[in-house]
Amino acid sequence: MTRLTDLYAEQGQSPWLDNLRRDWLRDGQLADWVSRGVRGVTSNPTIFQKAMTGSDAYDDQLRTLLAGGSSILDAYWTMVVDDIRDALEVLAPVHAASGGLDGFVSVEVAPALAHDTAGTIAAARALAGRLDAPNLMVKIPGTAEGLPAIEAMIREGCNINVTLIFGLERYEEVIEAYLSGLEAHEGDLSTINSVASFFVSRVDSEVDARLEKIGGPDADDLRGRAAVAQAQAAYAIFEERFSGPRWEALSARGANVQRPLWASTSTKNPAYPDTLYVDALIGPDTVNTLPDATITAFEDHGTVARTVDADPGGARRTLESLAAVGVDMADVAAVLEREGVASFAASFDDLVGALSATGEKLRG
């Protein structure tokens, strides 16, 4: 048993790995992560940028694809799909053993589609059809334009990982999109799964910068507390929305809750504990997607205990105190959403440029 297996067995939280590399698929490292308690995998454009530009593991396939007439973009998606397909196979036993509730691998639509509803729907359909696996989750950004795409894909029975959620208001809208999609689905609801990826550490980075500008003892006392408080408040919303008559009607049809997923859980500020965003957000029906370094730290000295709803009143008071000193959490969420979309888009553009350069060398 490891702390990762204890997270799930004792607290009902699923630890997922927030990384994917081709060498891990080839040398058995991903299978080793799973044996240690990892129950899912997430990817994004930045992860693939690091994987594809950080080694020569993709060069042979890129050379073959380009020689066969593929464009750089087509080659990129072929390589991504191949990695995701291999990861799906590694996680398939977890999916089967969990009765279809875990063992998911997430792949994101192109970041340029973050504000394109129709384009997102088409891309999500294409990825779901191309990979055609019950443990696939397609990642769709939780932007205003992404919400109708999320609802549409849930209605069609697709597993969706809603990414880039930074604030409570948007989180409520994401839940509404999921519930509405389930209500419109005419088939079996038990095969549809979704997670709502609530980003954590970036909230503290943005809020702490604002608190530093505000200054004073009250502001100083609030540093490093916003992200956990907001995530804990999100969990309270989750418990409220997935209860009562509306949810009970869907549950009777076999529906699964849309689990909150804590994303961006590596600690950005070295002054904070390296397991802060794991230890403080443990609870049932949740997922924490962790970079490998954070997993290693948690395995070494993390604490397995239910904490996400230990002090909901304290979380509310922290958010009220932030508002009192002049931190607008809605504006924080809006800024972080714009930055998150831009960051993934920049990673994607950099990767395409790097693949183009590599392609020229391989052709030579």
Secondary structure as UniProt FT lines:
FT   HELIX           3..11
FT   STRAND          13..17
FT   HELIX           22..27
FT   HELIX           29..35
FT   TURN            36..37
FT   STRAND          40..42
FT   HELIX           45..53
FT   TURN            57..58
FT   HELIX           59..67
FT   TURN            68..69
FT   HELIX           72..97
FT   TURN            98..99
FT   STRAND          104..108
FT   HELIX           111..113
FT   TURN            114..115
FT   HELIX           117..131
FT   TURN            134..135
FT   STRAND          136..141
FT   TURN            144..145
FT   HELIX           146..155
FT   TURN            156..157
FT   STRAND          160..165
FT   HELIX           168..184
FT   HELIX           189..191
FT   STRAND          194..199
FT   HELIX           201..214
FT   HELIX           217..221
FT   TURN            222..225
FT   HELIX           226..241
FT   HELIX           244..252
FT   TURN            253..254
FT   STRAND          259..263
FT   TURN            270..271
FT   TURN            274..275
FT   HELIX           276..279
FT   TURN            280..281
FT   TURN            284..285
FT   STRAND          286..290
FT   HELIX           292..301
FT   TURN            308..309
FT   HELIX           312..324
FT   TURN            325..326
FT   HELIX           329..363
//
